[in-house]
Amino acid sequence: MASLRIKSRQWIVDDDDHIIIGEGRKEIFEHIRETGSINQTAKVMRMSYKGVWGKIKATEKSLNMKIVDTDRKRGTRLTKEGEKLLEKYSKLKKACVKLDNKVFEEIFGQMQEDSEKK
């Protein structure tokens, strides 16, 4: 039997199931933090500028707060709220992966051990 592992993804959504943040938006926010540019973020992620901008605006609309600040002189950066959202999502993701792995091992661990004995 092949070695098994679990892969899972988490999204934070609003009451209407609109995505607030998930892996894709996390990546967008991280690239904005690194590059200071929506345009560069779009290029790195192989997305259109409009696509990246639309995801940012959707998150801001759902939360009713500014997540990304754009300024011609200073460039683009995450706001304090954007930094907090990214930090909290990263913590949530890490905790979920840890718990997912624990539950997976509890449920599938014996199955893998039995298969290895054969």
MOLINRA-V259108 format. One record per residue. N is the residue number from 1. RES is the residue in one letter. SS is DSSP state (alpha for helix, beta for strand, coil for the rest). PHI is phi in whole degrees, -180 to 180 (* if undefined). D_FIRST is the distance of its C-alpha to the first C-alpha in whole Angstrom. Layout:
N | RES | SS | PHI | D_FIRST
N | RES | SS | PHI | D_FIRST
This chain:
1 | M | coil | * | 0
2 | A | coil | -68 | 4
3 | S | coil | -70 | 7
4 | L | coil | -106 | 9
5 | R | coil | -151 | 12
6 | I | coil | -104 | 15
7 | K | coil | -128 | 18
8 | S | coil | -141 | 21
9 | R | coil | -132 | 25
10 | Q | coil | -123 | 28
11 | W | coil | -126 | 31
12 | I | beta | -101 | 35
13 | V | beta | -125 | 37
14 | D | coil | -92 | 40
15 | D | coil | -59 | 42
16 | D | coil | -96 | 42
17 | D | coil | 68 | 38
18 | H | coil | -81 | 39
19 | I | beta | -70 | 37
20 | I | beta | -92 | 39
21 | I | beta | -156 | 36
22 | G | coil | -152 | 32
23 | E | alpha | -60 | 30
24 | G | alpha | -65 | 33
25 | R | alpha | -71 | 36
26 | K | alpha | -57 | 35
27 | E | alpha | -64 | 34
28 | I | alpha | -58 | 38
29 | F | alpha | -65 | 39
30 | E | alpha | -65 | 38
31 | H | alpha | -68 | 39
32 | I | alpha | -62 | 43
33 | R | alpha | -60 | 43
34 | E | alpha | -74 | 42
35 | T | alpha | -96 | 44
36 | G | coil | 70 | 47
37 | S | coil | -150 | 47
38 | I | alpha | -71 | 45
39 | N | alpha | -61 | 46
40 | Q | alpha | -66 | 44
41 | T | alpha | -60 | 41
42 | A | alpha | -61 | 41
43 | K | alpha | -64 | 41
44 | V | alpha | -61 | 38
45 | M | alpha | -89 | 36
46 | R | coil | 56 | 37
47 | M | coil | -124 | 39
48 | S | coil | -79 | 42
49 | Y | alpha | -57 | 45
50 | K | alpha | -61 | 45
51 | G | alpha | -64 | 42
52 | V | alpha | -65 | 42
53 | W | alpha | -60 | 45
54 | G | alpha | -64 | 44
55 | K | alpha | -69 | 41
56 | I | alpha | -61 | 43
57 | K | alpha | -64 | 46
58 | A | alpha | -64 | 44
59 | T | alpha | -65 | 43
60 | E | alpha | -62 | 46
61 | K | alpha | -65 | 48
62 | S | alpha | -64 | 45
63 | L | alpha | -89 | 46
64 | N | coil | 56 | 49
65 | M | coil | -154 | 49
66 | K | coil | -81 | 50
67 | I | coil | -105 | 46
68 | V | beta | -125 | 47
69 | D | beta | -111 | 51
70 | T | beta | -113 | 52
71 | D | beta | -146 | 55
72 | R | coil | -59 | 57
73 | K | coil | -84 | 58
74 | R | coil | -92 | 55
75 | G | beta | 87 | 52
76 | T | beta | -106 | 49
77 | R | beta | -150 | 48
78 | L | beta | -78 | 46
79 | T | coil | -76 | 48
80 | K | alpha | -57 | 48
81 | E | alpha | -65 | 47
82 | G | alpha | -65 | 44
83 | E | alpha | -62 | 43
84 | K | alpha | -64 | 43
85 | L | alpha | -61 | 41
86 | L | alpha | -64 | 38
87 | E | alpha | -63 | 38
88 | K | alpha | -66 | 38
89 | Y | alpha | -64 | 35
90 | S | alpha | -62 | 33
91 | K | alpha | -64 | 33
92 | L | alpha | -60 | 32
93 | K | alpha | -60 | 29
94 | K | alpha | -62 | 28
95 | A | alpha | -66 | 29
96 | C | alpha | -65 | 26
97 | V | alpha | -62 | 24
98 | K | alpha | -61 | 24
99 | L | alpha | -68 | 24
100 | D | alpha | -59 | 21
101 | N | alpha | -64 | 19
102 | K | alpha | -64 | 20
103 | V | alpha | -64 | 20
104 | F | alpha | -58 | 16
105 | E | alpha | -63 | 16
106 | E | alpha | -62 | 18
107 | I | alpha | -88 | 16
108 | F | alpha | -103 | 12
109 | G | alpha | -56 | 13
110 | Q | alpha | -65 | 13
111 | M | alpha | -62 | 10
112 | Q | alpha | -69 | 8
113 | E | alpha | -64 | 10
114 | D | alpha | -63 | 10
115 | S | alpha | -67 | 6
116 | E | alpha | -67 | 8
117 | K | alpha | -73 | 11
118 | K | coil | -74 | 10
